[in-house]
Amino acid sequence: MAAVILILAGIAIYFVFFAGKIQQKYSVVYLTSGELYVGKLSYFPTLTLTDTYLLQSVKQENQPVNFQLAPLSEAMWSPEKLYINRNQVLFTAKISPNSKVGKAIQDKLNK
């Protein structure tokens, strides 16, 4: 019985730590501050974003609001990982590859 429990625990650990990293997709994280971050989201052991973008609204005079993705890798402080306080998160959601944001990320990755 103990062997079965150890095997199941080993499989669970594998999926939590390794399998999830292989096929991580992009998610959006909306914070109470109003900031929207897009990146590869990890929940364990802490909420973490990698390959992160800041989704910014850009308003020009007499024009509709446009959105742009600003890679955090190009920021002055250029973090490798963004650790997020769970208490500041309003919601998270997976990004559809067919959405405007999904296509914009794919365009940036293909450059």
C-alpha positions in Angstrom: 0.0 0.0 0.0 2.8 2.4 0.9 4.4 1.7 -2.5 1.2 2.6 -4.3 1.0 5.9 -2.4 4.7 6.7 -3.2 4.1 6.0 -6.9 1.0 8.2 -7.0 2.8 11.0 -5.1 5.7 10.7 -7.6 3.3 11.0 -10.6 1.5 14.0 -9.0 4.9 15.8 -8.3 5.9 15.1 -11.9 2.8 16.7 -13.3 2.9 19.7 -10.9 6.6 20.6 -11.5 7.5 19.3 -15.0 4.6 18.5 -17.2 2.9 21.9 -16.7 6.0 23.7 -17.7 6.2 21.9 -21.1 2.9 23.1 -22.5 2.4 26.4 -20.5 0.0 28.6 -22.3 -0.4 32.3 -21.8 -2.8 33.8 -19.3 -4.0 37.2 -18.4 -3.8 38.4 -14.8 -5.9 41.4 -13.8 -4.8 43.2 -10.6 -6.7 45.4 -8.2 -4.4 48.3 -9.3 -5.9 48.0 -12.8 -2.8 46.6 -14.4 -3.2 43.7 -16.9 -0.3 41.3 -17.2 0.0 38.5 -19.8 2.4 35.7 -19.5 3.0 32.1 -18.6 1.3 31.6 -15.2 2.5 29.2 -12.5 0.4 28.7 -9.3 2.8 26.7 -7.2 4.5 27.5 -4.8 3.6 31.1 -5.5 1.7 32.9 -8.2 4.4 33.7 -10.8 4.4 35.0 -14.4 7.2 34.4 -16.9 7.6 35.6 -20.4 5.5 38.6 -19.2 3.9 41.4 -21.1 2.1 44.5 -19.7 -1.2 45.1 -21.6 -1.5 48.8 -21.9 -4.3 51.0 -23.3 -3.2 53.7 -25.7 -5.6 56.5 -26.3 -5.0 59.0 -29.0 -7.0 62.2 -29.6 -10.2 61.5 -31.6 -9.3 57.8 -31.9 -10.7 54.7 -30.3 -8.7 53.2 -27.5 -6.0 50.7 -28.8 -4.1 48.2 -26.8 -0.5 47.3 -27.0 1.7 44.6 -25.4 4.9 45.9 -23.8 7.3 43.1 -23.0 8.7 43.4 -19.5 12.0 42.0 -20.8 12.4 45.5 -22.4 11.6 47.4 -19.2 14.4 49.1 -17.3 13.9 46.7 -14.4 13.5 43.7 -16.8 12.4 40.9 -14.4 12.9 37.2 -15.3 9.9 36.3 -13.2 7.0 38.4 -11.8 5.8 37.3 -8.4 2.2 38.3 -7.8 0.5 38.8 -4.5 -2.7 36.6 -4.7 -4.6 39.2 -2.6 -4.1 41.7 -5.4 -5.6 39.5 -8.2 -9.1 40.1 -9.4 -9.1 37.3 -12.0 -6.9 35.2 -14.2 -7.9 33.6 -17.5 -6.2 31.6 -20.3 -5.5 33.5 -23.5 -7.1 32.0 -26.6 -4.5 31.6 -29.4 -7.1 33.0 -31.8 -7.7 36.2 -29.7 -6.1 39.5 -30.6 -3.7 39.2 -27.7 -2.9 35.6 -28.6 -2.1 36.6 -32.2 0.0 39.6 -31.0 2.1 37.4 -28.8 2.6 34.9 -31.6 3.6 37.7 -33.9 6.2 38.9 -31.3 7.5 35.4 -30.8 7.9 34.9 -34.6 10.1 38.0 -35.0 
